Amino acid sequence: MQYLSLGQIGDSEIKQLKIFKAVVDCGGFSAAETELNISRPAISNHIANLEARLNMRLCKRGRGGFSMTVEGEVVYDQTNQLLERLEQFRNTINNLGVRPAGQLKITLSDSFSNDPRCRLPSIFSGFCKRAPEVELKVEVGKMSSMENMVLNDKLDLAFIPYHRRLDGLNYLHLFTDENYLYCAKEHPLFILPDTLITTQMINAAKLVHAGLKPHDEVHHMLFDMNLAGLSYHYETRISMAMSGQFICFLPQEIARPYVDSGELRAIATETKSFTLGAAVISKKTAQPNRAKDLFLQTIRDIFSDTDTRAPY
């Protein structure tokens, strides 16, 4: 196929590229109907017009299902980069002024969204009063990906359990969790008094863990243990422990309701525990971002009445 010079890219091409990206992300035309809120024939027309504009076939559709061509994979990758750069440009320009606008992208790790110690309602309320024109995009994600997303400008801020310090990130400490080892009442260790639970018993028991590279204190706790299950989210770790087949480390505040109800019990508290800080991470950069700075200052103001010294 002879490729033609693309020339200028206008709003119509960007719209078509966004539709193409949505089709790929959804895995096909039918699934993209709900995401885009337009009909399948309309989606098909947009893709056909984009292919005609680029003079190349981007995807295969038919009885064999949806798949991208080699050219389509390149266009999809470049579309992602283009849209990310456009969003960064828009947010940067919007945040140059005294009154910020645009979008602030924030992700929370696991249970932080419902943890009263994060004071999120107060943070959101205070920030929105200071920056009413900023759109907040808040999601829940995995810590292992959030660090990279902040470093690569795909996220502005992330609330994470602290487990390591990366040179390219700033850390704003919020609070500290004491983490203990728990078993459920269906587990053989539950009925034993602490004096009869030996290190050998604990190390032989199946442990479900988060699957992340831990900091030194946590690594020391896990070193000799039987890492037999893996689950990042606290809720699923608790469910696995409730089966009576696993033990797991949990923050004391997360485990408290289950301990109070008699469903979980902390064991070996003198030998198996560690501290874990909660922090807000942001990228170290000289590029101004008034919305991000205001959000971080809002957090500092709200936590000004607490001892926010980090345990690391």
RODO-2510 file (C-alpha; in nm, 4 decimals, decimal comma):
residues 312
     n   res          X          Y          Z
     1     m     0,0000     0,0000     0,0000
     2     q     0,1271     0,3460    -0,0867
     3     y     0,1129     0,5773     0,2157
     4     l     0,0250     0,9413     0,1597
     5     s     0,1444     1,2402     0,3581
     6     l    -0,0934     1,2987     0,6470
     7     g    -0,0760     1,6760     0,6542
     8     q    -0,2525     1,8773     0,9224
     9     i    -0,4536     1,7057     1,1962
    10     g    -0,7762     1,8796     1,2919
    11     d    -1,0524     1,8343     1,5461
    12     s    -1,2368     1,5811     1,3280
    13     e    -0,9311     1,3537     1,3091
    14     i    -0,8753     1,3792     1,6838
    15     k    -1,2391     1,2822     1,7423
    16     q    -1,1980     0,9828     1,5103
    17     l    -0,8770     0,8809     1,6853
    18     k    -1,0572     0,8944     2,0214
    19     i    -1,3294     0,6680     1,8816
    20     f    -1,0681     0,4291     1,7421
    21     k    -0,8959     0,4186     2,0820
    22     a    -1,2273     0,3453     2,2557
    23     v    -1,3011     0,0591     2,0141
    24     v    -0,9599    -0,0952     2,0805
    25     d    -0,9872    -0,0475     2,4576
    26     c    -1,3331    -0,2071     2,4580
    27     g    -1,2247    -0,4940     2,2343
    28     g    -1,4637    -0,4321     1,9478
    29     f    -1,7385    -0,2222     1,7941
    30     s    -2,0297    -0,3704     1,9880
    31     a    -1,8678    -0,3216     2,3280
    32     a    -1,7741     0,0363     2,2359
    33     e    -2,1386     0,1361     2,1752
    34     t    -2,2073     0,1710     2,5476
    35     e    -1,8753     0,3407     2,6182
    36     l    -1,9200     0,5988     2,3405
    37     n    -2,3001     0,6214     2,3588
    38     i    -2,3285     0,6137     1,9805
    39     s    -2,4580     0,3413     1,7490
    40     r    -2,2428     0,0714     1,5976
    41     p    -2,3026     0,1953     1,2380
    42     a    -2,1917     0,5444     1,3461
    43     i    -1,8769     0,3999     1,5049
    44     s    -1,8082     0,2003     1,1900
    45     n    -1,8451     0,5130     0,9759
    46     h    -1,6004     0,7062     1,1941
    47     i    -1,3424     0,4272     1,1703
    48     a    -1,3916     0,3979     0,7947
    49     n    -1,3437     0,7740     0,7533
    50     l    -1,0290     0,7601     0,9679
    51     e    -0,8903     0,4734     0,7601
    52     a    -0,9642     0,6691     0,4429
    53     r    -0,7994     0,9781     0,5888
    54     l    -0,4868     0,7821     0,6872
    55     n    -0,5012     0,5669     0,3733
    56     m    -0,4477     0,2475     0,5721
    57     r    -0,6502    -0,0284     0,7287
    58     l    -0,6470    -0,0080     1,1062
    59     c    -0,8494    -0,3092     1,2152
    60     k    -1,0130    -0,6306     1,1035
    61     r    -1,3753    -0,6944     1,1875
    62     g    -1,6049    -0,9747     1,0925
    63     r    -1,6875    -1,3292     1,1914
    64     g    -1,3336    -1,3816     1,3147
    65     g    -1,3776    -1,1040     1,5701
    66     f    -1,2052    -0,7719     1,6152
    67     s    -0,8289    -0,7314     1,5818
    68     m    -0,5851    -0,4575     1,4886
    69     t    -0,3588    -0,4606     1,1869
    70     v     0,0111    -0,3881     1,2275
    71     e    -0,0572    -0,0326     1,1144
    72     g    -0,3483    -0,0117     1,3569
    73     e    -0,1236    -0,1049     1,6494
    74     v     0,1151     0,1778     1,5604
    75     v    -0,1709     0,4276     1,5231
    76     y    -0,3211     0,3123     1,8552
    77     d     0,0102     0,3597     2,0368
    78     q     0,0636     0,7033     1,8819
    79     t    -0,2978     0,7996     1,9601
    80     n    -0,2440     0,7232     2,3275
    81     q     0,0673     0,9399     2,3320
    82     l    -0,1039     1,2202     2,1400
    83     l    -0,4095     1,2312     2,3680
    84     e    -0,1932     1,2189     2,6808
    85     r     0,0180     1,5090     2,5539
    86     l    -0,2921     1,7105     2,4637
    87     e    -0,4314     1,6526     2,8133
    88     q    -0,0998     1,7493     2,9735
    89     f    -0,0848     2,0638     2,7589
    90     r    -0,4402     2,1606     2,8519
    91     n    -0,3827     2,1045     3,2233
    92     t    -0,0483     2,2851     3,2225
    93     i    -0,1913     2,5944     3,0536
    94     n    -0,5006     2,5883     3,2757
    95     n    -0,2827     2,5752     3,5853
    96     l    -0,0536     2,8640     3,4978
    97     g    -0,2996     3,1191     3,6288
    98     v    -0,3846     3,2102     3,9865
    99     r    -0,7248     3,0413     3,9529
   100     p    -0,6540     2,6868     3,8292
   101     a    -0,8769     2,4907     3,5959
   102     g    -0,8558     2,1670     3,4001
   103     q    -0,8448     1,8192     3,5501
   104     l    -0,6616     1,6772     3,8507
   105     k    -0,6082     1,3003     3,8344
   106     i    -0,5910     1,1207     4,1691
   107     t    -0,5821     0,7509     4,2524
   108     l    -0,6317     0,5881     4,5911
   109     s    -0,4914     0,2571     4,7032
   110     d    -0,7387    -0,0081     4,8182
   111     s    -0,9350     0,0906     5,1294
   112     f    -0,8160     0,4506     5,1590
   113     s    -1,1314     0,5897     4,9993
   114     n    -1,3373     0,4732     5,2998
   115     d    -1,0737     0,5257     5,5692
   116     p    -1,1767     0,8181     5,7939
   117     r    -0,8120     0,8775     5,8808
   118     c    -0,7558     0,9998     5,5233
   119     r    -1,0105     1,2784     5,5855
   120     l    -1,1048     1,2708     5,2180
   121     p    -1,4426     1,4471     5,2508
   122     s    -1,2695     1,7413     5,4219
   123     i    -0,9882     1,7401     5,1653
   124     f    -1,2266     1,7390     4,8689
   125     s    -1,4469     2,0049     5,0274
   126     g    -1,1542     2,2334     5,1088
   127     f    -0,9970     2,1928     4,7669
   128     c    -1,3193     2,2501     4,5716
   129     k    -1,3731     2,5768     4,7597
   130     r    -1,0217     2,6885     4,6643
   131     a    -1,0337     2,5634     4,3057
   132     p    -1,3992     2,5356     4,1943
   133     e    -1,3114     2,5144     3,8244
   134     v    -1,0873     2,2075     3,8569
   135     e    -1,2416     1,8725     3,7642
   136     l    -1,1416     1,5955     4,0042
   137     k    -1,0915     1,2517     3,8501
   138     v    -1,0581     1,0073     4,1400
   139     e    -1,0158     0,6311     4,1066
   140     v    -0,8914     0,3291     4,3025
   141     g    -0,5850     0,1452     4,1765
   142     k    -0,2892    -0,0766     4,2579
   143     m     0,0118     0,0718     4,4289
   144     s     0,2521    -0,1137     4,1987
   145     s     0,1220     0,0812     3,8981
   146     m     0,0439     0,4122     4,0684
   147     e     0,4062     0,5018     4,1345
   148     n     0,4936     0,4622     3,7662
   149     m     0,1828     0,6524     3,6585
   150     v     0,2773     0,9502     3,8772
   151     l     0,6362     0,9420     3,7483
   152     n     0,5103     0,9252     3,3871
   153     d     0,2592     1,2103     3,4326
   154     k    -0,0421     0,9839     3,3926
   155     l    -0,1473     1,0691     3,7488
   156     d    -0,1042     1,3917     3,9415
   157     l    -0,1341     1,2429     4,2909
   158     a    -0,1722     0,9030     4,4519
   159     f    -0,2591     0,7914     4,8062
   160     i    -0,0501     0,4829     4,8828
   161     p     0,0786     0,2698     5,1707
   162     y     0,4440     0,3681     5,1915
   163     h     0,6770     0,0785     5,1072
   164     r     0,9788     0,2392     4,9437
   165     r     1,1187     0,5810     4,8553
   166     l     1,1778     0,6664     4,4893
   167     d     1,4039     0,9592     4,4014
   168     g     1,1577     1,1126     4,1550
   169     l     0,8687     1,1371     4,4026
   170     n     0,7684     1,3637     4,6892
   171     y     0,5955     1,2035     4,9903
   172     l     0,3404     1,3767     5,2118
   173     h     0,2823     1,1550     5,5164
   174     l    -0,0751     1,1219     5,6472
   175     f    -0,0873     0,8590     5,9230
   176     t     0,0727     0,5360     6,0389
   177     d    -0,0773     0,1867     6,0505
   178     e     0,0245    -0,0908     6,2876
   179     n     0,0038    -0,4184     6,0972
   180     y    -0,0461    -0,7521     6,2737
   181     l    -0,0842    -1,1131     6,1695
   182     y    -0,4436    -1,2409     6,1727
   183     c    -0,6212    -1,5731     6,1450
   184     a    -0,9939    -1,6523     6,1304
   185     k    -1,1892    -1,8636     6,3792
   186     e    -1,1929    -2,1513     6,1272
   187     h    -0,8106    -2,1651     6,1327
   188     p    -0,6376    -2,4162     6,3678
   189     l    -0,4287    -2,1385     6,5274
   190     f    -0,7355    -1,9403     6,6349
   191     i    -0,8136    -2,1461     6,9460
   192     l    -0,4524    -2,1746     7,0650
   193     p    -0,3253    -1,9362     7,3335
   194     d    -0,0291    -1,7222     7,2308
   195     t     0,2012    -1,9184     7,4599
   196     l     0,1438    -2,2346     7,2558
   197     i     0,1805    -2,0758     6,9087
   198     t     0,5368    -2,1345     6,7976
   199     t     0,7378    -1,9701     6,5211
   200     q     0,7385    -2,3060     6,3412
   201     m     0,3571    -2,3158     6,3435
   202     i     0,3329    -1,9643     6,2047
   203     n     0,5895    -2,0261     5,9319
   204     a     0,4133    -2,3487     5,8306
   205     a     0,0733    -2,1801     5,7973
   206     k    -0,0276    -2,0584     5,4511
   207     l     0,0107    -1,6817     5,4232
   208     v    -0,1763    -1,4645     5,1718
   209     h     0,0259    -1,1522     5,0953
   210     a     0,0033    -0,8404     4,8790
   211     g     0,2531    -0,9502     4,6144
   212     l     0,4593    -0,6298     4,6281
   213     k     0,8292    -0,5834     4,6894
   214     p     0,8189    -0,4843     5,0585
   215     h     1,0414    -0,2470     5,2512
   216     d     1,3046    -0,4010     5,4799
   217     e     1,0874    -0,4334     5,7898
   218     v     0,8126    -0,6191     5,6018
   219     h     1,0641    -0,8306     5,4115
   220     h     1,2079    -0,9443     5,7448
   221     m     0,8580    -1,0499     5,8588
   222     l     0,7880    -1,2491     5,5421
   223     f     1,1293    -1,4058     5,4921
   224     d     1,0641    -1,7479     5,6510
   225     m     0,6876    -1,7599     5,6027
   226     n     0,4851    -1,9826     5,3692
   227     l     0,3800    -1,7424     5,0913
   228     a     0,0998    -1,9592     4,9572
   229     g    -0,1548    -1,6999     4,8394
   230     l    -0,1434    -1,3629     4,6691
   231     s    -0,3982    -1,0813     4,6781
   232     y    -0,3358    -0,7090     4,6667
   233     h    -0,6697    -0,5878     4,8068
   234     y    -0,7467    -0,6099     5,1770
   235     e    -1,1041    -0,7268     5,1158
   236     t    -0,9960    -1,0345     4,9226
   237     r    -0,7165    -1,1079     5,1682
   238     i    -0,9714    -1,1035     5,4480
   239     s    -1,2006    -1,3358     5,2506
   240     m    -0,9172    -1,5804     5,1980
   241     a    -0,8326    -1,5679     5,5691
   242     m    -1,1996    -1,6246     5,6544
   243     s    -1,1818    -1,9548     5,4685
   244     g    -0,9636    -2,0861     5,7493
   245     q    -0,6963    -2,1841     5,4996
   246     f    -0,4750    -1,8747     5,5248
   247     i    -0,3347    -1,6212     5,7678
   248     c    -0,2564    -1,2645     5,6610
   249     f    -0,1111    -0,9318     5,7701
   250     l    -0,3632    -0,6480     5,7980
   251     p    -0,3600    -0,2915     5,9304
   252     q    -0,5071    -0,2888     6,2794
   253     e    -0,7854    -0,0457     6,1806
   254     i    -0,8863    -0,2552     5,8786
   255     a    -0,9042    -0,5711     6,0910
   256     r    -1,0751    -0,4072     6,3904
   257     p    -1,4417    -0,4706     6,2878
   258     y    -1,3676    -0,8390     6,2257
   259     v    -1,1781    -0,8673     6,5537
   260     d    -1,4640    -0,7002     6,7427
   261     s    -1,7123    -0,9465     6,5902
   262     g    -1,4917    -1,2436     6,6830
   263     e    -1,4219    -1,3446     6,3236
   264     l    -1,0497    -1,2591     6,3243
   265     r    -0,7800    -1,2713     6,5870
   266     a    -0,4312    -1,1212     6,5964
   267     i    -0,1582    -1,3755     6,6693
   268     a     0,2110    -1,3499     6,7571
   269     t     0,1769    -0,9753     6,8136
   270     e     0,5113    -0,9575     6,9916
   271     t     0,7085    -1,1066     6,7040
   272     k     0,5007    -1,0561     6,3880
   273     s     0,4109    -0,6908     6,3344
   274     f     0,5320    -0,3885     6,1407
   275     t     0,4472    -0,0229     6,0826
   276     l     0,3243     0,1053     5,7470
   277     g     0,2796     0,4714     5,6659
   278     a     0,0123     0,6210     5,4438
   279     a     0,1386     0,8928     5,2108
   280     v     0,0372     1,1090     4,9169
   281     i     0,2920     1,0916     4,6372
   282     s     0,3557     1,3502     4,3669
   283     k     0,6222     1,3900     4,1021
   284     k     0,9236     1,6105     4,1653
   285     t     0,9087     1,8626     3,8830
   286     a     0,9789     2,2282     3,8091
   287     q     0,6691     2,2481     3,5900
   288     p     0,4000     2,4582     3,7623
   289     n     0,0726     2,2934     3,8530
   290     r    -0,1442     2,5208     4,0653
   291     a    -0,4203     2,2616     4,1071
   292     k    -0,1803     1,9988     4,2420
   293     d    -0,0084     2,2498     4,4700
   294     l    -0,3434     2,3662     4,6089
   295     f    -0,4556     2,0087     4,6702
   296     l    -0,1354     1,9289     4,8613
   297     q    -0,1640     2,2509     5,0607
   298     t    -0,5240     2,1623     5,1458
   299     i    -0,4015     1,8295     5,2853
   300     r    -0,1326     2,0023     5,4909
   301     d    -0,3854     2,2454     5,6346
   302     i    -0,6319     1,9706     5,7265
   303     f    -0,3609     1,7566     5,8883
   304     s    -0,1986     2,0506     6,0668
   305     d    -0,3517     1,9372     6,3969
   306     t    -0,1834     1,5953     6,3864
   307     d     0,1661     1,4571     6,4263
   308     t     0,2502     1,3703     6,0653
   309     r     0,6056     1,2492     6,1169
   310     a     0,6689     0,9482     5,8967
   311     p     0,7829     0,6183     6,0541
   312     y     1,0354     0,5621     5,7748
***
